Amino acid sequence: MGVLDVSGGGSWTGGGVSSFTNNGSGDITMGFTSPLGATIDDFQVLATVQDKTSGHMVTISKPDTSSIRVIVEDDQGGGIDAKVFIVIYQVT
């Protein structure tokens, strides 16, 4: 659990992140030091945009077991840098 700041190439208040890949405005991939599960179905990610601007949405994808991709868009579909509160949990 932590806050991802998508702006400036990424920063994360939680632990276990080994890398950030900036995929463009509002789009970042976080790489983790250890796999989050044996398969991508073994973990889930909850996220919400942490700002005061209405109309922003966050999309999460799981490219593999050691990374998640976070995309933040405004209500027009454009990428926007924002802070995102993220919870990652294992499915049992």
C-alpha positions as CSV (number, residue, x, y, z in Angstrom):
1,M,0.0,0.0,0.0
2,G,1.3,3.4,-0.8
3,V,1.0,6.6,-2.9
4,L,2.4,6.7,-6.4
5,D,3.3,10.1,-7.7
6,V,3.2,9.7,-11.5
7,S,4.8,13.1,-12.2
8,G,8.6,13.5,-12.6
9,G,9.3,9.9,-13.5
10,G,7.6,8.4,-10.5
11,S,8.0,8.0,-6.8
12,W,6.4,5.5,-4.4
13,T,5.8,5.8,-0.7
14,G,5.4,2.0,-0.2
15,G,8.3,-0.5,-0.4
16,G,9.6,-3.1,-2.9
17,V,9.8,-1.0,-6.1
18,S,12.9,-1.5,-8.1
19,S,12.2,0.6,-11.2
20,F,9.9,3.1,-12.9
21,T,9.3,3.3,-16.6
22,N,7.7,6.5,-17.8
23,N,5.4,5.6,-20.7
24,G,4.3,9.2,-21.3
25,S,2.2,11.8,-19.5
26,G,0.1,10.1,-16.8
27,D,1.4,6.6,-17.7
28,I,4.0,4.8,-15.6
29,T,5.0,1.1,-15.1
30,M,6.3,0.2,-11.6
31,G,8.7,-2.8,-11.4
32,F,8.9,-4.7,-8.1
33,T,12.0,-6.4,-6.6
34,S,10.0,-9.6,-6.1
35,P,7.1,-11.2,-7.9
36,L,3.7,-10.2,-6.5
37,G,2.4,-13.7,-7.1
38,A,3.0,-16.9,-9.1
39,T,0.7,-15.7,-11.8
40,I,-1.0,-12.4,-12.5
41,D,-4.3,-13.9,-11.1
42,D,-2.6,-14.3,-7.7
43,F,-2.7,-10.6,-6.9
44,Q,-5.1,-7.7,-7.3
45,V,-4.6,-4.0,-7.4
46,L,-7.0,-1.3,-6.1
47,A,-6.3,2.4,-7.0
48,T,-7.9,5.8,-6.7
49,V,-6.6,9.2,-7.9
50,Q,-5.5,11.4,-5.0
51,D,-6.2,14.9,-6.2
52,K,-9.0,17.4,-5.9
53,T,-9.8,17.6,-9.7
54,S,-13.0,15.9,-10.8
55,G,-13.1,13.7,-13.9
56,H,-9.8,11.9,-13.4
57,M,-9.7,8.2,-13.7
58,V,-7.0,5.5,-13.2
59,T,-6.5,2.3,-15.1
60,I,-4.4,-0.5,-13.8
61,S,-2.9,-3.4,-15.8
62,K,-0.6,-6.2,-14.8
63,P,1.9,-6.9,-17.6
64,D,3.6,-9.6,-15.6
65,T,4.0,-10.8,-12.0
66,S,6.7,-8.2,-11.1
67,S,5.1,-5.0,-12.5
68,I,2.0,-3.0,-12.7
69,R,1.1,-0.2,-15.2
70,V,-0.8,2.8,-14.0
71,I,-2.5,5.2,-16.4
72,V,-4.2,8.4,-15.2
73,E,-6.5,10.3,-17.6
74,D,-8.6,13.4,-17.4
75,D,-12.3,13.4,-18.6
76,Q,-11.1,14.1,-22.1
77,G,-8.9,11.0,-22.2
78,G,-5.6,12.8,-22.0
79,G,-2.8,11.6,-19.8
80,I,-2.3,13.6,-16.6
81,D,0.3,13.4,-13.9
82,A,-1.3,12.9,-10.5
83,K,-0.9,11.0,-7.2
84,V,-2.5,7.6,-7.0
85,F,-3.3,5.7,-3.8
86,I,-2.6,2.0,-4.5
87,V,-3.3,-1.2,-2.5
88,I,-1.8,-4.5,-3.8
89,Y,-3.1,-7.7,-2.2
90,Q,-2.7,-11.4,-2.7
91,V,-5.7,-13.5,-3.7
92,T,-6.1,-16.6,-1.5
